[in-house]
Amino acid sequence: MPDSAPAIAASAHPTLAAALIGVAATAFFDAWLLLLNKLLRVPTASFGLIGRWLGHMARGRFAHTAIARAEPVRHELALGWLLHYAVGLGFAAGLLAWQGPAWLQRPSLGPALAFGMATVLMPLCLMQPALGAGFFARKTATPLKNCLRSLANHLVFGLGLYLATLALAPLMR
């Protein structure tokens, strides 16, 4: 009977499952970005600039010509990391809402990768335009390269969603 108590608790709280999966998948994504940066010298997003964007939103400004030139805000790096993980949790909740509770017990790779691929629309159509890079990074020096890099990164996030759910699946039964 003791083995069934954790499984009952986890399956009764989809919000807890989404939080655990979201944190783990986002950490997997971050490990990927760190690996790209350290081994291949691939530049990655500055979470400080994302925090700056969030800080300016609190003041009523949602779009910038170039976020790097916007006035810094207090604790912008912490704000950026907080937003990054909050979005990861939200995405995990979205995947679970789309796939339903049965997916928690028997996760499959396809839906996680498809959902991860869909999440790339957030930076390409919302964040990059608001930060001054334009829709689909069209105002950057290499828009196609940036879009493909974002797509690859979000596929890795989808893989992280799958692996995190797979790791938690025994608790969901």
Secondary structure, DSSP 8 states (H G I E B T S, - for coil): -TTHHHHHHHHT-HHHHHHHHHHHHHHHHHHHHHHHHHHH------HHHHHHHHHHHHTT----S-GGGS---TTHHHHHHHHHHHHHHHHHHHHHHHH-HHHHHS--HHHHHHHHHHTTHHIIIIIHHHHTS-GGGTTSS-HHHHHHHHHHHHHHHHHHHHHHHHHHHHHH-
